[in-house]
Amino acid sequence: MFGKKETVLLDISLTLGEFDPYVDGAYRNVETFLLDVKQGKKLFVHVESDKPVDIALSDSGGKCIKFKNSVVNDTVEIAISKNEAITLFLGIFRGDKADISVKVRMG
């Protein structure tokens, strides 16, 4: 699926939805990752989860450039138009809990 000239930006497993009385809403149900991307490349975000999660990507100005809800095993792909920092958001409903694997590649 990915070519030889790919760059791995993120490869992580995490749990969303842990109870935490020190954050707003008392649950850690949103996680963000900052990704430095290069113009002329494609960004691939692959998410596997045991429960549905929402995925959003926003540009450096805060504009949502891609959104997909209720993902359990899917890849989101976007073309990069300029060098910038893109933010990846992963989220679940408050009270839900999900074990998630995320792989982000640029190529």
Backbone hydrogen bonds, N-H to C=O, Kabsch-Sander energy under -0.5 kcal/mol:
donor,donor_aa,acceptor,acceptor_aa,energy
6,E,3,G,-0.8
7,T,106,M,-3.0
9,L,7,T,-0.6
9,L,104,V,-2.6
10,L,104,V,-1.6
12,I,102,V,-2.5
14,L,100,I,-2.8
16,L,98,A,-2.7
17,G,28,R,-3.6
18,E,28,R,-0.7
20,D,26,A,-2.9
23,V,20,D,-1.7
26,A,23,V,-2.2
27,Y,24,D,-0.5
28,R,18,E,-2.8
29,N,27,Y,-1.5
31,E,90,L,-2.4
33,F,88,L,-2.0
35,L,33,F,-0.5
35,L,86,I,-3.3
37,V,35,L,-0.6
37,V,84,E,-2.8
40,G,80,I,-2.2
41,K,38,K,-1.4
43,L,78,I,-3.1
44,F,105,R,-3.2
45,V,76,V,-3.0
46,H,44,F,-0.6
46,H,103,K,-3.1
47,V,45,V,-0.5
47,V,74,D,-2.7
48,E,101,S,-2.3
49,S,72,V,-2.8
50,D,99,D,-1.5
53,V,71,V,-1.9
54,D,91,G,-3.1
55,I,68,K,-3.2
56,A,89,F,-2.1
57,L,66,K,-2.6
58,S,87,T,-2.2
59,D,63,K,-2.5
62,G,59,D,-2.0
65,I,57,L,-3.1
66,K,57,L,-1.4
68,K,55,I,-2.6
71,V,53,V,-3.3
74,D,47,V,-2.0
76,V,45,V,-2.9
78,I,43,L,-2.1
80,I,41,K,-3.1
81,S,79,A,-0.5
84,E,37,V,-1.4
86,I,35,L,-3.2
86,I,84,E,-0.6
87,T,58,S,-2.4
88,L,33,F,-3.0
89,F,56,A,-3.1
89,F,87,T,-0.5
90,L,31,E,-2.5
91,G,54,D,-2.0
92,I,29,N,-2.1
96,D,93,F,-2.1
98,A,16,L,-2.5
100,I,14,L,-3.4
100,I,98,A,-0.6
101,S,48,E,-2.9
102,V,12,I,-3.2
103,K,46,H,-2.5
104,V,10,L,-3.2
105,R,44,F,-2.5
106,M,7,T,-2.6
107,G,42,K,-2.3
